[in-house]
Amino acid sequence: MVKRLTLIAADLVAFYGALAAVLLARYGSAQWSARWAVHVVPFSMLLALWLVSLYIANLYERRIMRNDRDFFSRLGQAIIIASIASVLFFYLVPGFGIAPKTNLFFFLIAFTLLITGARSAYNGIIAGGTKKRILIIGINPESIELARLIQKNPQLGYHLFACVRLGQESLQLSDEPMPWGVIDNLDGIGHLIASKNIDTVVISPAAYEMSDVVALLYDTLQQRVDFMSLASLTERLTGRVPLGAIDQAWFLENITEGSKKRLSTAKRIMDIAAAVVLGVPTLLLTPFIAAAIRLDSPGPILFRQRRTGRGGIPFDIIKFRTMRTDAEKGGAQWAATNDPRVTRVGRFLRKTRIDELPQLINILNGQMSLVGPRAERPEFDQQLAAQIPFYRERYLIKPGLSGWAQINYPYGASVTDAIQKLQYDLYYLKHRSLALDIEIVLKTVSIALRREGK
């Protein structure tokens, strides 16, 4: 939270600093005060738009704060979208007494330079700053994945000292070089924690099942070290819950349906309101979409398909057709990236997620929510439930038009992808709230505008 507030403060300084610099350069110190008074109100209204643009591009997420191609791509896209919205704002919202064509142009240049420089410097500082030293107890696929994540992302604020092998692991360590230490026993763990200045001990599920290991760790409480479960730290750093680090007790402790009754009511109100608001432009666009679909390929405009809903109850989902009519003549198939069955118009509809808009009918009918896990096909559900633990638990709530998994993971077309997406679904199940729903909606809009849909 402190890092996020620091970033917001830095962005505010860059925003108003750019405006002040442009006005000073154009009008000089004598007229600066008067010009500032005229410009500060409309530009302050734009500030909210800029912050939202940066937010939905994930530029306040710590795992994004590294000077790489992904970061600068996100920053560039956020600036372009906010710049276009800023131009439209001054031409569509009259009454400010100014039409700052030149000032806005120079402001956009100045702000881009300032925020890029400030963000790059900040990323460099946190990557090289002081980090908490971590000791992971227990080696398994999930702990190795966490170790690699920490190693590759210094901006997260952690340094992995070592992983402790408990002796019972059958897992063979990968041949890939591991730049962290591997300890084969817990003898002298208290001395190790003290001498190596360990800040946090991360405990895998296997360690909790070994009474002697728990006793050794209990004796280190006086070292003032933080203890965390492997699931908790992975969840904090990635926004997903690792399947191999949880059990049935995790659901009893974290999926509290009784306390979510008010949330369910609020979500239903939001669902109906959103369906009505989005339904009007959808109705206006439908004749044009229908014409494009029909001209591109023969067949119906709308497409109905059986999906699994809350509690495993099936329902028919409604979408604009994006595939050829003979797409599944051989039976149900996974959709794939660059799927040849998708039509030219269908590819655009999928990229922009326009094909999902008819599902507003499902939302009004109460079969779906605006936000929730993706509704899967019953044929695939049976296959996935047989291979993936806790898979059916994603249907404790209604499926959604969009969701935490949909905005954090690309479209899945395999059991491996389904495992990854389920981990995001479980995170949403645990943390769902109206605030998280609003975040998901905003980021879904961003994905649609950038045409990054499936």
SVG drawing of the C-alpha trace seen along z (x, -y; Angstrom):
<svg xmlns="http://www.w3.org/2000/svg" viewBox="-35 -40 60 80">
<polyline fill="none" stroke="black" stroke-width="0.4" points="0.0,0.0 2.8,-2.4 4.5,-1.8 1.2,-2.3 0.5,-5.6 4.1,-6.7 3.5,-6.0 0.3,-7.9 2.0,-10.9 4.8,-10.8 2.2,-10.7 0.5,-13.7 3.8,-15.6 4.5,-14.7 1.0,-15.7 0.9,-19.1 4.6,-19.6 4.1,-19.1 1.2,-21.6 3.1,-24.2 6.2,-23.8 4.2,-24.2 2.4,-27.3 5.6,-28.9 7.4,-28.2 4.6,-29.6 3.5,-32.6 6.4,-33.5 6.3,-34.2 4.3,-37.4 1.2,-35.6 1.8,-32.2 -0.5,-32.7 -3.5,-33.9 -3.0,-31.1 -2.7,-28.5 -6.0,-29.6 -7.7,-29.1 -6.2,-25.7 -6.0,-24.0 -9.7,-23.1 -10.3,-21.4 -6.9,-19.6 -7.7,-18.4 -10.9,-16.9 -8.7,-15.1 -6.4,-13.8 -8.9,-11.2 -9.1,-9.9 -5.3,-9.6 -5.1,-7.8 -7.8,-5.3 -5.9,-4.7 -2.7,-4.0 -4.6,-1.8 -6.4,0.4 -3.0,0.9 -1.8,2.5 0.8,-0.2 0.3,-0.3 0.9,3.5 4.3,4.3 4.9,7.3 4.7,5.0 7.3,2.5 10.3,3.5 12.0,1.8 11.2,4.2 9.2,4.3 5.9,5.2 6.1,2.3 6.9,-0.3 4.3,1.2 1.6,0.9 2.7,-2.7 2.6,-3.7 -0.8,-2.2 -2.1,-4.0 -0.7,-7.3 -2.2,-7.0 -5.7,-6.1 -5.7,-8.9 -4.3,-11.4 -7.2,-10.6 -9.7,-10.9 -8.1,-14.2 -8.5,-15.7 -12.1,-14.5 -12.8,-16.0 -11.9,-19.5 -13.9,-19.3 -17.0,-17.6 -17.2,-19.3 -17.7,-23.0 -17.8,-25.8 -14.2,-26.1 -13.5,-29.1 -10.4,-27.6 -9.5,-25.3 -6.0,-24.4 -4.8,-22.8 -1.2,-23.9 -1.1,-23.7 -2.5,-20.2 -0.1,-19.1 2.9,-20.3 1.4,-19.0 1.1,-15.5 4.8,-15.6 6.0,-17.0 3.9,-14.6 5.0,-11.6 8.7,-12.5 8.2,-13.2 6.2,-10.1 8.5,-7.8 11.6,-9.2 10.0,-9.0 8.6,-5.5 11.9,-4.2 13.8,-5.6 11.3,-4.2 11.5,-0.8 15.3,-0.9 15.2,-1.9 12.8,0.8 14.7,3.4 17.9,2.6 16.5,1.6 16.5,3.5 14.6,6.8 13.2,9.2 15.2,12.4 13.1,15.6 13.6,19.2 11.2,21.7 10.6,24.9 9.8,27.8 10.5,28.4 7.7,29.1 6.5,27.7 4.7,24.8 7.7,23.8 10.1,24.0 7.7,21.9 7.6,19.3 11.4,19.3 11.8,18.7 9.2,15.9 11.1,14.1 14.4,14.6 13.2,13.1 11.3,10.2 13.5,8.2 11.0,5.4 8.7,7.6 10.9,6.8 12.1,10.3 15.4,12.2 15.3,16.0 18.1,17.3 17.4,21.0 14.9,23.8 14.9,26.5 14.5,30.1 12.4,32.1 13.7,35.5 10.4,37.0 10.2,35.3 10.3,37.5 10.5,34.6 13.7,34.4 15.1,30.9 15.2,29.5 18.4,29.5 18.0,25.8 20.6,24.0 19.1,22.7 20.8,19.6 19.4,20.1 20.7,22.5 19.2,25.9 19.5,27.1 19.0,30.8 17.9,30.6 16.6,28.2 19.3,28.8 20.2,25.5 17.4,23.7 17.2,21.1 20.9,20.2 20.5,20.1 17.6,17.6 19.5,15.4 22.9,15.5 21.5,15.0 19.0,12.3 16.0,14.2 12.9,12.0 10.3,14.5 9.9,18.3 7.5,19.7 6.0,23.1 4.8,25.6 1.9,27.9 4.2,30.9 6.0,29.1 2.8,28.6 2.2,32.4 5.5,33.1 5.3,32.5 9.1,32.4 9.4,29.7 6.6,27.7 8.2,28.0 11.6,26.8 9.9,23.8 7.9,23.1 11.2,22.8 12.3,19.9 9.4,17.6 11.8,15.6 13.8,14.7 11.0,12.3 10.6,13.8 7.4,13.7 5.8,17.1 3.7,17.5 2.1,20.4 3.3,21.1 -0.2,20.4 -0.5,17.0 2.8,15.6 2.1,17.0 -1.4,15.5 0.0,12.1 2.6,12.0 0.7,13.5 -3.0,12.9 -3.8,16.7 -4.0,19.6 -1.6,22.5 -3.6,25.8 -0.8,27.9 -0.5,25.7 -4.1,25.9 -6.5,28.6 -10.2,28.9 -9.5,26.9 -8.4,23.9 -12.0,23.7 -13.6,24.0 -11.3,21.1 -11.5,18.8 -14.7,19.3 -17.2,17.8 -20.5,17.8 -22.5,16.7 -20.9,13.3 -21.3,12.7 -25.1,12.4 -25.1,8.6 -22.4,8.8 -24.6,11.1 -27.5,8.6 -25.3,5.7 -23.8,7.7 -27.3,8.5 -28.2,4.8 -25.0,4.0 -25.6,6.8 -29.1,5.5 -27.9,1.9 -24.9,2.8 -27.0,5.1 -29.5,2.3 -26.9,-0.4 -24.8,1.8 -27.9,3.3 -28.9,0.0 -25.7,-0.4 -25.8,3.3 -29.2,3.1 -28.1,0.1 -25.0,2.0 -26.7,5.3 -28.0,4.6 -24.5,3.6 -22.9,6.6 -25.5,8.9 -24.8,7.6 -21.1,8.1 -21.5,11.6 -23.9,12.6 -21.7,11.0 -18.6,12.8 -20.1,16.3 -23.4,18.0 -25.4,19.0 -27.2,17.6 -26.2,14.3 -26.5,15.6 -24.9,18.7 -26.3,20.8 -24.2,23.2 -24.7,25.3 -22.6,24.1 -22.3,25.0 -23.7,22.5 -23.8,22.0 -24.0,25.3 -23.3,27.2 -26.8,26.3 -26.5,26.1 -27.9,23.2 -27.7,21.9 -25.2,19.1 -25.9,16.6 -23.1,15.0 -22.6,13.5 -21.4,16.2 -17.7,16.1 -17.0,19.5 -18.1,21.3 -21.3,23.2 -19.5,26.6 -16.9,25.7 -17.8,28.7 -19.0,31.3 -16.6,33.7 -17.8,33.0 -16.8,30.5 -13.3,29.1 -11.1,26.7 -10.8,23.3 -7.2,22.4 -5.1,19.3 -5.5,18.3 -8.2,21.0 -8.9,21.6 -12.6,22.1 -12.9,18.4 -14.2,16.1 -12.6,12.8 -15.4,10.8 -15.4,13.3 -11.8,12.7 -12.5,8.9 -15.5,9.6 -13.4,11.9 -10.5,9.5 -12.8,6.7 -15.1,9.0 -18.1,7.7 -19.1,11.3 -19.9,11.6 -22.5,8.8 -25.6,11.0 -24.7,12.6 -26.4,9.6 -29.6,11.6 -28.1,14.4 -27.2,11.8 -30.7,10.3 -32.1,13.9 -29.9,14.4 -27.9,17.2 -24.7,15.2 -23.1,12.2 -21.1,9.4 -18.0,10.7 -17.3,14.3 -15.5,17.5 -15.8,18.4 -18.8,20.7 -17.3,23.8 -18.9,26.4 -20.3,29.5 -18.2,31.8 -15.0,30.2 -16.1,29.8 -16.3,33.6 -12.8,34.0 -11.3,31.2 -13.0,32.2 -11.6,35.7 -8.0,34.3 -7.9,31.1 -8.6,31.0 -11.2,28.5 -12.3,27.8 -16.0,27.9 -15.6,25.4 -15.4,22.6 -19.2,23.0 -19.9,22.0 -20.8,18.7 -22.4,17.6 -20.1,17.6 -19.3,14.1 -19.1,12.1 -15.6,11.3 -13.5,12.4 -10.2,12.3 -8.9,15.3 -10.0,13.9 -8.1,10.6 -5.0,12.2 -4.5,15.3 -4.9,15.7 -7.6,17.9 -7.1,21.5 -7.2,24.5 -5.8,27.3 -5.9,28.9 -2.7,27.0 -4.4,23.7 -7.5,24.8 -5.3,25.4 -3.8,21.9 -7.1,20.2 -8.7,22.2 -6.0,20.7 -7.1,17.2 -10.8,18.2 -10.0,19.4 -8.3,16.1 -11.5,14.3 -13.7,16.7 -11.7,15.7 -11.4,12.0 -14.5,11.1 -15.9,7.7 -17.6,4.8 -14.2,3.0 -12.6,6.0 -15.5,6.4 -15.1,2.7 -11.3,3.3 -12.1,6.3 -14.7,4.4 -12.3,1.5 -9.5,3.8 -11.8,5.7 -12.6,2.4 -8.9,1.8 -8.4,5.3 -11.3,4.7 -9.9,1.3 -6.4,2.8 -8.0,5.7 -6.3,8.3 -9.3,10.5 -9.2,14.2"/>
</svg>
